[in-house]
């Protein structure tokens, strides 16, 4: 069921205490393909973190799950929308009305929710 929901973790971190790291582990465990993208280099559950500053081209994106606070999102709006996701999950602390509006204007579903809860409860 989940295998088609290729997910980009924006704000990925190799730090095990970060929610983005925990989410990557849960996606891996659920068999959901994911691409970690962030500023910090390293690996997350076998996947190399793509450099956000290079705006990596990623195709077939179903979901972008945000782990960047609103104050750090603005410079990436164009990049985020260019990935053409079907939905963007705004994890707690990443909620952003401006990006909601931009996403909705492109028919992208906006979901203010906790990625970890969605995975744990089978709602992902």
C-alpha positions as CSV (number, residue, x, y, z in Angstrom):
1,X,0.0,0.0,0.0
2,X,2.8,2.5,0.9
3,X,5.3,1.6,-1.7
4,X,4.2,4.3,-4.1
5,X,4.4,7.1,-1.6
6,X,8.0,8.2,-2.3
7,X,8.7,10.7,0.5
8,X,11.2,13.6,0.7
9,X,12.3,14.4,4.2
10,X,13.1,18.1,4.0
11,X,15.4,19.0,6.9
12,X,16.8,15.6,7.2
13,X,19.5,15.1,9.9
14,X,22.0,12.3,10.8
15,X,21.3,13.2,14.5
16,X,19.3,10.3,16.1
17,X,17.7,12.7,18.5
18,X,16.0,14.7,15.7
19,X,12.4,13.9,14.7
20,X,13.5,13.8,11.0
21,X,15.8,11.0,11.8
22,X,13.1,9.1,13.7
23,X,10.7,9.6,10.8
24,X,13.3,8.2,8.4
25,X,13.6,5.1,10.5
26,X,9.8,4.7,10.6
27,X,9.5,5.1,6.8
28,X,12.3,2.5,6.2
29,X,10.5,0.1,8.6
30,X,7.2,0.6,6.8
31,X,8.8,0.0,3.4
32,X,8.1,3.5,2.2
33,X,10.9,4.8,-0.1
34,X,12.3,8.1,1.1
35,X,14.9,10.7,0.1
36,X,16.5,12.6,2.9
37,X,17.4,16.2,1.9
38,X,19.1,18.6,4.3
39,X,22.0,20.9,5.0
40,X,23.9,18.4,7.1
41,X,25.8,15.7,5.4
42,X,25.6,12.1,6.4
43,X,23.5,9.0,6.1
44,X,20.1,8.2,7.5
45,X,19.2,4.5,7.6
46,X,21.4,3.7,4.6
47,X,20.3,6.7,2.5
48,X,22.8,9.6,1.8
49,X,21.4,13.0,2.8
50,X,21.1,15.0,-0.4
51,X,22.4,18.6,-0.2
52,X,19.4,21.0,0.0
53,X,21.6,23.9,-1.2
54,X,22.1,22.0,-4.5
55,X,18.3,21.6,-4.9
56,X,18.5,18.0,-6.0
57,X,16.2,16.9,-8.8
58,X,13.9,14.2,-7.3
59,X,11.2,12.7,-9.5
60,X,8.1,10.7,-8.6
61,X,7.6,12.5,-5.3
62,X,4.3,11.7,-3.5
63,X,4.9,13.4,-0.2
64,X,7.2,16.1,1.2
65,X,7.4,16.0,5.0
66,X,8.8,19.2,6.4
67,X,11.3,19.4,9.3
68,X,12.3,23.0,8.6
69,X,10.8,25.8,10.7
70,X,8.8,28.5,8.8
71,X,11.7,30.9,9.2
72,X,13.9,28.6,7.2
73,X,11.3,27.6,4.5
74,X,10.9,30.8,2.4
75,X,14.2,30.4,0.4
76,X,13.1,26.9,-0.5
77,X,9.5,27.6,-1.6
78,X,10.3,27.4,-5.3
79,X,12.3,24.2,-4.9
80,X,9.6,22.5,-2.7
81,X,6.9,23.3,-5.3
82,X,9.1,22.3,-8.2
83,X,9.2,18.7,-6.8
84,X,5.5,18.5,-7.7
85,X,4.4,16.5,-4.6
86,X,0.9,15.4,-4.1
87,X,1.0,16.5,-0.5
88,X,3.1,18.4,2.0
89,X,3.1,17.3,5.6
90,X,3.7,20.2,8.0
91,X,5.1,18.6,11.1
92,X,4.5,20.4,14.5
93,X,6.5,23.7,14.4
94,X,6.7,23.9,10.6
95,X,3.2,25.3,10.0
96,X,3.2,28.1,7.5
97,X,0.1,29.8,6.0
98,X,2.1,31.4,3.2
99,X,3.4,28.0,2.0
100,X,0.0,26.4,2.5
101,X,-1.5,29.0,0.1
102,X,1.2,28.5,-2.5
103,X,0.8,24.7,-2.3
104,X,-3.0,24.8,-2.5
105,X,-2.7,27.0,-5.6
106,X,-0.9,24.1,-7.3
107,X,-3.4,21.5,-6.1
108,X,-1.0,20.1,-3.5
109,X,-2.7,18.7,-0.4
110,X,-1.6,20.5,2.8
111,X,-1.6,18.4,5.9
112,X,-0.6,20.0,9.2
113,X,0.1,16.8,11.1
114,X,2.8,14.8,12.8
115,X,4.5,12.4,10.4
116,X,5.4,10.0,13.3
117,X,1.7,9.9,14.4
118,X,0.5,9.3,10.8
119,X,2.9,6.4,10.4
120,X,2.2,4.9,13.8
121,X,-1.6,5.0,13.2
122,X,-1.5,3.7,9.6
123,X,-2.8,7.1,8.2
124,X,0.3,7.8,6.2
